[in-house]
Amino acid sequence: MNYGESVKKIPLHLQIVIALVLGAGFGALFPVDSGLIQITYSLDGEVIEENISEWDVLIFHREEHLIKSFSGGNAKAIIKFYNKNKSDITSLSLVAGVQEREILKILSLEGASSPATAIRPLGDLFIRLLSFLAIPLVLASLIAGAASLGDVRKLGKIGGKTFAIYICTTAIAISIGLGVANLIRPGEQISEQTKIKLLGDYQDKSSQDAVANLSVDIVDFFVNIVPKNPFFAVANGQMLQIVFFALMFGVTLTFIPKQQSAPLIAFFEAVTTTMIKMVDIIMLIAPFGVFALISATIADFGFGILGTLFWYSISVIVGLTLQTVLVYGGLIYLFSRANFWKFFKGLRNAQAIAFSTSSSAATLPVTLDCVENKIGVNREVSRFILPLGATINMDGTALYQGVAAVFIAQVYGMDLGLTEQLTIVLTAVLASIGTAPVPGVGLIMLVLILNSINVPAEGIALILGVDRILDMMRTITNVTGDSAVAVAVNGPLTKR
Ligand code: ASP
């Protein structure tokens, strides 16, 4: 038996798990040197590339004014600051002991690379392949799903039930997040030194701008769900607008004569099926994509930061586990008498992809595949509920926002009363509907929540470093939550 044959014998989910573990190991073995910056500048007409690593203080200037200084060597925060403010920066100086060196005409600042980050393009390729499926899939499956439910009353019933369960599970998720954070009190376990370092490293003008520019206008939020131009919405990946258009289109198809609607419904059904079939092809490179994504992420962020924010990370992880086992386990048992472990086993490919891509949208095609073919949910249900869930239902994100809000408030020595905690529940439910299912958006929406309870939104600087890894974990919960609701709405399962 040759190598190819023996690899084929290993089931795909096992190949992905192996890729995850090996990728994490590879990333840990070749970490990026976080104290090293590759700087390119021009001197006397010559382009010079240099690695800089030793400085006590690094200062960015605009003419003779100081814009920002960084003590210590957190290259990532420095590069992020530079890239966001490069139009303002005219020079940088490095102070080491009593020596100061100034570099003018900076062309670029980049982080160090390692073999683990060098293979990142393979991971990006994998995410791109999955992402291009997402928008056509959401559009086609929601149109066909809404149309094939037959009449508006049936759609209203299923839609209403789905929406109600989505809102309830999200509200429960935030409450669990708040409960765990109030119990563990992670904000009180962090040392003054760590707090100052994290705030200093990650705080920059851009987060203050984000804070200033974000405000919730509920009326605007709802008005904006209706696209002016559906093609613009599709081209720009405006998920909520796409969902709105697709539902309207699907429902209206049921009002026109059957001989006209039938070919269109068949067309969108075929598009959906083709997109899901395409997943089988893309999943052939899943183990390589997952390996590349995980190794680059671990090399970049490391597990070390989880240690610095140990109690905060533990609170999020405990919350996500409780939500998954208790809430989803209870939900699927209550509504469809389904066995939690079988459900969990059927979903493992989608969960592994959610973890490595941090995007429920990119995972959607795989989720549909698992929920239909491994768990046995009716297509009529899954093709309507899952695209909707990927867009509006983000329990993991909401839970994490609950923990993060309490954590940041605790660090700032503020005690959140019942009113503030209820405000968090309300805003986080809304935010979870408006959060785009792509990496890192939950963090931006957190600013809205902090604003609503008057906690300094600059506090997100505290959790920025650990956000990517927790994003990977909360995306698993987001995807599992959508699937659990699909099982619940489906009722007793036909397969397995
Ligand atoms: N990455 C999450 C998702 O796609 C969203 C977030 O929490 O940032 O589901």
Residues whose N, C-alpha, C, O or C-beta is under 5 A from the ligand:
A	BS01	LIG	S358 S359 S360 A361 T397 A436 P437 V438 P439 G440 V441 G442 L443 D471 T475 N478
